[in-house]
Amino acid sequence: MFEQLKALPTDPILGLSAAFARDENPDKIDLGVGVYKTEAGDTPVLDTIKVAEARLLQTETSKSYQGMAGNMAFNQALQALIFGDLATDSRVNTLQTPGGCGALRVGAELINRARPGANIWVSSPTWANHIPLLGSAGLKFKEYPYYDAGRRALDFDAMYNCLAQVPAGDVVLLHGCCHNPCGADLSNEQWQAVASLAEQQGFTPFIDLAYQGFGDGIEQDAYGVRLLAATLPELMVASSCSKNFGLYRERTGALSVMGTNTASSGVAFGQLQNIARGIYSMPPAHGASLVQIVLEDSQLRRQWSDEVAAMRTRIKQLRQDLAAALADCGDFDFITRQRGMFSFLGLSEAQVVKLREEHSVYMVGSSRINIAGINSANLANLAGAIKAVL
Ligand SMILES: Cc1ncc(COP(=O)(O)O)c(C=O)c1O
């Protein structure tokens, strides 16, 4: 049977990691995979997660199955983190999922059950993995303009004009904050314009919130979600604890659904559990238990918020440092205006290859860089290599 299968090309980002691992240059720089890194280049377990793990070890009494919706206390705590005051609205329900990817996939399956073959509008560009995650559920893709590579900024007019044509019943995928891959986010005023448009047109937003706390703050980064939730009858939010709790491999995330009324939201929640049952049955428990412990303990929660602030501040500082280091070879100030871990440097594919082959600097072909991969030891080399290929 398996000889019928065709070999697939290596995943571009994972292939990049493998090439980086093989590179023997001691000064190699990895700006590829999207994980947070410290000044020392590590991705450590957060201190608050270590405390929560120690507590869990003492208090956990069973490894028996949980329900398809996962840990309901985690679901409530995460719902409050995302929706703020609106979290207690009975129109909102949250299902624990295997990471943000799991949330995107079960969300897409729910849309497809409600409207088989529905259109989903994604930003141009969007995170590459959105396409298989949403497309494999049967949704049809349409694109709305988003990033203007020439101006190196969001082209909000083009986005707005396109979304103004989206009909009721279509779904629009929005990045809640820290757009991956371009780092260009909507301002609060632009979120207000999108909310009015969604109300006027009747399309349903599906918000991907994978970096809450990495942009301007834990509360600030939820502005768009909360505004849309306060304005619209329906929406969906796929959230991830991979970055802000550092739980990448623990596969911890959630899908929240807000329906027009308590009954329809309850029906959607039941459908979601049935979808989960048919794909992976139930989500893994460990990461969600840790998030629950951190969010329910006011002191731990404060410490966690400080840890997130430290990661955010470091990324912002690195943006300043990189723009300053490149100032004599062009205007790279756009890097400081963007949010989260990613920016496009605006290099050609050939320049990206040259950076890799001649300078051991690794980034994806689009010249998207993970800002957190920069540190004071590699910044000068990085800036020198970029100048050399420009
Ligand atoms: C835009 C975006 N959405 C969702 C995710 C999902 O992350 P995870 O499944 O690791 O929680 C990521 C992770 O890189 C992402 O960048």
The ligand as an SDF file (V2000), in Angstrom:
LIG
                    3D

 16 16  0  0  0  0  0  0  0  0999 V2000
   -0.3950   32.4900   13.9680 C   0  0  0  0  0  0  0  0  0  0  0  0
   -0.3400   31.2360   14.7730 C   0  0  0  0  0  0  0  0  0  0  0  0
   -1.4870   30.6200   15.0950 N   0  0  0  0  0  0  0  0  0  0  0  0
   -1.5050   29.5050   15.8140 C   0  0  0  0  0  0  0  0  0  0  0  0
   -0.3500   28.9230   16.2560 C   0  0  0  0  0  0  0  0  0  0  0  0
   -0.5250   27.6510   17.0160 C   0  0  0  0  0  0  0  0  0  0  0  0
    0.3700   27.3030   17.9300 O   0  0  0  0  0  0  0  0  0  0  0  0
    0.3060   25.9680   18.7860 P   0  0  0  0  0  0  0  0  0  0  0  0
   -0.5050   24.9440   18.0560 O   0  0  0  0  0  0  0  0  0  0  0  0
    1.7210   25.5770   18.9430 O   0  0  0  0  0  0  0  0  0  0  0  0
   -0.3580   26.3420   20.0700 O   0  0  0  0  0  0  0  0  0  0  0  0
    0.8890   29.5140   15.9390 C   0  0  0  0  0  0  0  0  0  0  0  0
    2.1590   28.9130   16.3500 C   0  0  0  0  0  0  0  0  0  0  0  0
    3.2170   29.1920   15.8940 O   0  0  0  0  0  0  0  0  0  0  0  0
    0.8750   30.7070   15.1840 C   0  0  0  0  0  0  0  0  0  0  0  0
    2.0090   31.3330   14.8500 O   0  0  0  0  0  0  0  0  0  0  0  0
  1  2  1  0
  2  3  1  0
  2 15  2  0
  3  4  2  0
  4  5  1  0
  5  6  1  0
  5 12  2  0
  6  7  1  0
  7  8  1  0
  8  9  2  0
  8 10  1  0
  8 11  1  0
 12 13  1  0
 12 15  1  0
 13 14  2  0
 15 16  1  0
M  END
$$$$
